[in-house]
């Protein structure tokens, strides 16, 4: 009896369906489990409120943390959130669920981009599954800050899809769609705007081969500047170029082969299937002279390391698909026949297909486990109780020193959410300062992290004096800080005014 042959449409539909179904589930699950924005988003909550309070006219400053931070952040996500708030949806729901929805929508858009880059539906479908089941690719987008990060990623993918089509076969329809997508990126997220410009430049070098394509590329660039000018023109008129220069210096602008090597070796799952296939695909890309992909993925490591891993999160699934569907079958055929074979007969190789399903099943399980882990990267109930008490029982101009014992000041949920929920100034919050500190941002980050690593009172006194921090209240996370740190506060001139088992609030 002859075995039924699997066609390209059936194979592609099955693999893509797995990516869409389970990829959606693992992205929605953390929001469902947490019930509160994951990790960050406090500053964006305030910026949405500022926009709404100003009647949706762009404010000059945000009220976040009472620091007169220029309202220079791309505002599209805040406008969207503010409009949804007017419809009656609570702001915390918006910051919990919109990032999950946006992140889910990146899956079908990535498939379209992969198909554009690879010119092949089955390979693009498999690349999409590797993209959908890599927790490191989407966890940063699921957080509360995903209101802008995930939105910017959506338009980044859309912009690349239409720009690549324009470069290859110029038409005013695709040019118009590329122009709109690029404009929406710029209005959504600064980092994704930079990566969009860089990516378009890289692919333009490899793909533009006619004067017509050059003209269309110019229209996309000039049109994007024109369409986004009401926003950046307003910011420039109010604050000058300083906020943009400051934000631009908050990235790591040094080149690093070490960072690139570390990223190539990075493991996103316990069993590194994707990493292994990525390396096979890297060799395949070099063999096939796909230098457009390699320059696109690796150039950011020589320009802005902060952005580099974002691009490789899109490149690596493509390489992994090449590794699994081209290198593995070709290697098996070479061992058997001493001939190189690179066609689509992998769709009817039963052992290969069963192995693939087993690998995908394993990756889905890891994503489920990861969903349960990241749900804990949010504020516990004790934090809400404490911030509510502070908001209701302390003067509005109070200044707080928050010691949580978490060394990374930029990923400490309480540090970001405290100014938003309590409405008080936190001297130890870093968010927002990228728009004001310029080149001093990273040194401030290191200093605040060093402060959180203090294990005794002398260290705290030295660091607060060095940083020039003045405060009226101290908040201690008793579950993280040591007795050598907490006991002196309780024994000296500080008075405990609140405690809930985890947090203690002391008045100076």
C-alpha positions in Angstrom: 0.0 0.0 0.0 1.5 3.3 -1.1 2.0 5.9 1.7 0.0 9.1 1.3 2.1 12.0 0.3 2.0 15.2 2.4 1.7 18.3 0.3 3.3 21.7 0.9 0.0 23.4 1.9 -0.9 20.6 4.4 2.6 20.6 6.0 2.8 24.3 6.2 -0.7 24.6 7.6 0.0 22.0 10.3 3.2 23.5 11.5 1.9 27.1 11.4 -1.3 26.1 13.1 0.8 24.6 16.0 2.7 27.9 16.2 -0.4 30.0 16.3 -2.4 27.9 18.7 0.1 27.1 21.4 2.1 30.4 20.8 -1.1 32.3 21.6 -1.8 30.2 24.7 1.7 30.7 26.3 1.6 34.4 25.7 -1.9 34.9 27.2 -1.3 32.6 30.1 1.0 34.8 32.2 -1.4 37.7 32.0 -4.2 35.4 33.1 -2.2 34.0 36.0 -0.8 37.3 37.2 -3.9 39.6 37.1 -1.5 42.6 37.2 1.0 44.0 34.8 4.2 41.9 34.8 7.3 43.6 36.1 7.2 47.2 34.7 4.7 49.6 33.3 4.3 52.0 36.2 5.7 55.0 34.3 3.4 54.3 31.4 0.4 54.1 33.7 1.2 57.7 34.8 1.9 58.9 31.2 -1.5 57.5 30.1 -3.1 59.4 33.0 -1.2 62.6 32.1 -2.3 62.4 28.5 -5.9 61.9 29.5 -5.8 64.7 32.0 -4.5 67.1 29.4 -7.4 66.4 27.1 -5.1 64.2 24.8 -2.9 67.2 24.0 0.7 66.2 24.3 1.8 67.3 27.9 5.1 69.1 28.3 6.2 66.9 31.2 5.1 63.7 32.8 4.1 63.8 36.5 5.8 60.5 37.1 8.0 60.5 40.2 7.7 64.4 40.4 10.9 64.9 38.4 9.7 67.0 35.5 10.7 64.4 33.0 10.1 65.6 29.4 7.1 63.9 27.8 9.3 62.9 24.9 8.5 59.2 24.7 6.7 58.2 21.5 3.0 58.5 22.5 1.0 56.1 20.3 0.7 53.5 22.9 -0.4 56.1 25.5 -3.0 57.4 23.1 -4.3 53.9 22.5 -4.4 53.2 26.2 -6.0 56.5 27.1 -8.8 55.9 24.5 -9.5 52.5 25.9 -9.6 54.0 29.4 -12.3 56.4 28.2 -14.3 53.4 27.1 -14.3 52.1 30.7 -11.5 49.6 30.6 -9.3 49.9 33.8 -5.7 51.1 33.1 -4.2 48.2 34.9 -6.2 45.8 32.6 -4.8 47.7 29.6 -1.2 47.3 30.8 -1.9 43.6 31.6 -3.7 42.5 28.5 -2.7 44.7 25.6 1.0 43.6 25.7 -0.2 40.0 25.6 -2.5 40.7 22.6 0.2 42.6 20.7 2.8 39.9 21.5 0.5 37.3 20.1 0.0 39.2 16.9 3.7 39.2 16.3 3.4 35.4 15.5 1.5 35.7 12.2 3.5 38.9 11.2 6.7 37.0 11.8 5.5 34.3 9.5 5.0 36.8 6.7 8.4 38.3 7.3 10.0 34.9 7.4 8.3 34.0 4.1 9.6 37.2 2.6 13.1 36.5 3.8 13.2 32.8 3.0 11.0 32.7 -0.1 9.5 29.4 1.1 6.3 28.7 3.0 7.3 25.5 4.8 10.5 26.9 6.1 8.8 30.1 7.1 6.3 28.1 9.0 9.0 26.2 10.9 10.8 29.4 11.6 7.6 30.7 13.1 7.3 27.8 15.5 10.9 28.4 16.7 10.0 32.1 17.1 6.7 31.3 18.9 8.2 28.8 21.4 11.3 30.8 22.5 10.5 32.4 25.9 13.4 34.8 25.6 11.8 36.3 22.4 8.6 37.4 24.0 8.8 37.7 27.8 10.1 41.3 27.6 7.1 42.2 25.4 4.5 40.6 27.8 5.4 43.0 30.6 3.5 46.2 31.3 6.0 48.1 29.3 5.0 46.0 26.3 2.3 48.6 25.8 5.0 50.3 23.7 7.6 47.6 23.2 5.2 45.0 21.8 3.3 47.7 19.8 6.6 48.9 18.3 7.6 45.3 17.5 4.3 44.7 15.6 5.0 47.7 13.4 8.7 46.8 13.1 7.7 43.5 11.5 5.1 45.1 9.3 7.5 47.8 8.2 10.1 45.2 7.2 7.6 43.1 5.3 6.4 46.0 3.1 9.8 47.7 2.8 11.4 44.4 1.6 8.6 44.0 -1.0 9.1 47.6 -2.1 12.9 47.1 -2.5 12.3 43.9 -4.6 9.3 44.9 -6.7 8.6 48.6 -6.2 4.9 49.7 -6.3 3.2 52.7 -4.8 0.8 50.5 -2.8 3.5 48.6 -0.9 5.5 51.9 -0.6 2.4 53.5 1.1 2.0 50.6 3.4 5.7 50.6 4.3 5.6 54.4 4.9 2.6 54.0 7.3 4.2 51.1 9.1 7.5 52.9 9.5 5.7 56.0 10.8 3.8 53.9 13.4 7.1 52.4 14.6 8.5 55.8 15.2 5.4 56.8 17.1 5.5 53.6 19.2 9.0 52.8 20.5 12.4 54.6 20.1 14.5 51.4 20.1 12.3 49.7 17.5 12.4 52.9 15.4 16.2 52.8 15.4 16.2 49.1 14.5 13.7 49.7 11.7 15.9 52.4 10.1 19.0 50.2 10.5 17.2 47.1 9.0 15.9 49.0 6.1 19.4 50.4 5.4 20.9 46.9 5.5 18.4 45.3 3.2 18.4 48.3 1.0 22.1 47.8 0.3 21.5 44.1 -0.7 18.2 44.4 -2.5 17.9 47.8 -4.2 18.9 47.4 -7.8 17.0 50.1 -9.7 16.4 53.8 -9.7 12.8 53.1 -9.2 13.6 51.3 -5.9 15.8 54.2 -4.8 13.0 56.6 -5.4 10.5 54.5 -3.4 13.0 54.1 -0.6 13.5 57.9 -0.5 9.7 58.4 -0.3 9.5 55.9 2.6 12.2 57.8 4.6 11.0 61.3 3.8 7.4 60.4 4.3 8.1 58.9 7.6 9.8 62.0 8.8 6.9 64.1 7.6 4.1 62.0 9.1 5.8 61.8 12.5 6.8 65.5 12.6 3.8 66.7 14.7 5.2 64.6 17.6 8.9 65.1 17.3 8.5 68.6 16.2 6.5 69.4 19.3 9.1 67.8 21.5 11.9 69.7 19.8 10.1 73.0 20.1 9.6 72.5 23.8 12.7 70.8 25.0 15.2 71.0 22.2 17.2 67.9 21.1 18.5 67.1 24.6 15.9 64.5 25.6 16.5 62.5 22.4 20.3 62.8 22.8 20.0 61.7 26.4 17.8 58.7 25.6 20.2 57.8 22.8 23.1 57.6 25.3 21.3 55.2 27.6 22.2 52.3 25.4 25.5 50.5 25.2 27.1 52.0 22.1 30.4 50.0 22.2 31.1 47.1 19.9 31.5 43.7 21.5 32.4 40.4 19.8 32.2 38.9 23.3 28.5 39.9 23.6 27.8 38.5 20.1 29.5 35.2 20.9 27.6 35.0 24.2 24.4 35.6 22.4 25.1 32.9 19.8 25.7 30.4 22.6 22.7 31.5 24.7 20.3 28.8 25.8 16.6 29.6 26.0 15.5 26.1 27.0 17.1 23.4 29.1 17.5 21.1 26.1 19.0 23.5 23.5 17.4 22.2 20.4 16.9 25.7 18.9 20.5 26.7 19.7 21.9 23.5 18.0 19.7 24.1 14.9 20.7 27.8 14.9 24.4 26.9 14.6 23.6 24.5 11.7 21.6 27.2 10.0 24.4 29.7 10.5 26.7 27.4 8.5 24.0 27.0 5.9 23.6 30.8 5.6 27.3 31.3 5.1 27.4 28.4 2.5 24.4 29.9 0.7 25.9 33.4 0.9 22.9 34.9 2.7 25.0 37.7 4.0 22.0 40.0 4.0 20.6 38.0 6.9 23.9 37.8 8.8 24.7 41.5 8.4 21.1 42.4 9.5 21.4 40.2 12.6 24.9 40.9 13.7 25.6 44.5 12.8 23.7 45.9 15.9 26.4 44.3 18.1 28.8 46.8 16.6 26.4 49.8 17.0 24.1 49.4 19.9 24.3 46.2 22.1 21.1 47.0 23.9 19.2 46.6 20.6 21.3 43.7 19.2 19.5 40.8 20.9 16.1 42.1 19.6 17.2 41.5 15.9 18.7 38.1 16.6 15.4 37.1 18.2 14.1 37.3 14.6 17.2 36.0 12.9 17.8 32.9 15.0 14.4 31.2 14.3 15.1 31.6 10.5 18.6 30.1 10.9 17.1 27.2 13.1 14.6 26.4 10.4 17.3 26.2 7.8 19.3 24.1 10.1 16.5 21.6 10.7 15.0 21.4 7.2 18.1 21.8 5.0 21.2 20.8 6.9 19.9 17.7 8.7 18.2 16.1 5.6 21.2 17.0 3.4 23.6 15.5 5.9 21.6 12.3 6.1 21.5 12.1 2.3 25.2 12.8 2.0 26.0 9.9 4.4 23.8 7.5 2.4 24.4 8.6 -1.2 27.4 10.9 -1.1 25.2 13.5 -2.9 24.0 16.9 -1.7 20.1 17.1 -1.8 18.3 20.3 -0.8 14.6 20.0 -1.9 11.3 19.8 -0.1 11.2 16.1 0.3 11.6 16.6 4.1 7.8 16.9 4.2 7.4 13.2 3.6 10.2 11.9 5.8 8.3 10.3 8.6 11.3 10.1 11.1 12.1 13.8 10.5 8.4 14.9 11.0 8.0 12.8 14.1 11.2 14.2 15.6 10.0 17.7 14.8 6.7 17.1 16.5 8.5 15.8 19.6 10.8 18.8 19.7 7.9 21.2 19.4 6.0 19.4 22.1 9.0 19.8 24.4 9.4 23.5 23.6 5.7 24.1 24.3 6.1 22.4 27.7 9.0 24.7 28.5 7.0 27.7 27.5 4.2 26.6 29.9 6.7 26.3 32.7 8.1 29.7 31.9 4.6 31.2 32.0 4.2 30.1 35.6 7.6 31.5 36.5 7.2 34.9 35.0 3.8 35.4 36.6 5.7 36.0 39.8 7.6 38.9 38.3 4.9 41.3 39.5 4.0 43.1 42.7 2.8 40.9 45.5 -0.4 41.8 47.5 1.8 43.2 50.3 3.2 45.8 47.9 -0.3 47.0 47.0 -1.3 47.3 50.7 1.9 49.3 51.5 1.6 51.7 48.5 -2.1 52.3 49.4 -1.2 53.1 53.0 1.6 55.5 51.8 -0.8 57.3 49.4 -3.4 57.8 52.1 -1.2 58.6 55.1 1.8 60.6 54.0 2.2 64.2 52.7 2.1 64.5 48.9 5.6 66.0 48.9 7.2 63.1 50.9 10.4 61.6 49.6 11.1 57.9 50.0 14.2 55.7 50.1 13.2 52.2 49.0 15.5 49.4 49.9 14.3 46.1 48.5 17.6 44.2 48.3 17.2 43.6 44.5 20.5 44.5 42.8 19.1 45.5 39.4 17.4 48.8 39.9 15.9 48.7 36.4 14.0 45.4 36.8 12.7 45.9 40.4 8.9 46.1 40.1 8.4 48.0 43.3 10.9 50.8 42.4 8.9 51.5 39.2 5.4 51.0 40.5 5.8 52.9 43.8 5.6 56.5 42.2 2.6 55.4 40.1 0.6 53.7 42.8 1.6 55.7 45.9 1.9 59.1 44.1 5.1 59.9 46.0 8.7 60.6 45.0 11.1 57.6 45.1 14.7 58.6 45.3 15.8 55.1 44.2 13.7 54.8 41.1 15.6 54.8 37.8 12.8 54.7 35.2 12.4 57.9 33.3 15.9 59.2 33.9 17.1 58.0 30.5 15.5 61.2 29.2 17.4 63.5 31.5 20.7 62.0 32.6 22.4 61.4 29.2 25.8 59.7 29.5 25.4 59.6 33.3 22.5 57.2 33.1 24.6 54.0 33.3 26.6 55.3 36.2 23.4 56.1 38.0 22.2 52.6 37.3 25.3 51.1 38.8 25.2 53.3 41.8 21.5 52.6 42.6 22.2 48.9 42.1 25.1 49.2 44.6 22.8 50.9 47.1 20.4 48.0 46.8 23.3 45.6 47.5 24.2 47.3 50.8 24.1 45.0 53.8 24.7 47.4 56.6 23.7 51.0 57.6 27.2 52.4 57.0 27.0 51.4 53.3 23.5 53.0 53.0 24.8 56.2 54.5 27.8 56.4 52.3 25.8 55.7 49.1 23.0 58.1 49.9 25.5 60.8 50.7 27.4 60.1 47.4 24.2 60.2 45.4 22.9 63.3 47.1 19.7 61.5 48.1 17.4 63.3 50.6 14.5 61.4 52.0 11.8 61.6 54.7 10.8 57.9 54.8 12.5 54.6 54.4 10.8 51.5 53.0 12.4 48.1 53.8 11.6 44.8 52.2 12.1 42.6 55.3 12.1 39.5 53.2 15.2 40.6 51.3 17.2 42.9 53.6 19.5 41.6 56.3 19.2 42.1 60.0 22.5 44.1 59.9 20.7 46.6 57.7 17.2 46.7 59.2 18.1 46.6 62.9 20.0 50.0 62.9 17.1 51.7 61.2 14.8 50.4 63.9 17.2 51.3 66.7 18.2 54.8 65.6 16.1 58.0 65.0 13.6 56.3 62.7 10.0 55.6 63.8 8.1 52.7 62.3 4.8 54.0 61.0 3.6 51.0 59.0 4.3 47.3 58.7 2.5 44.4 57.0 4.8 41.5 57.5 6.9 42.1 54.3 7.3 45.8 54.2 8.2 48.3 56.9 7.8 52.0 56.5 10.0 54.2 58.7 9.7 57.9 59.3 13.0 59.8 59.6 
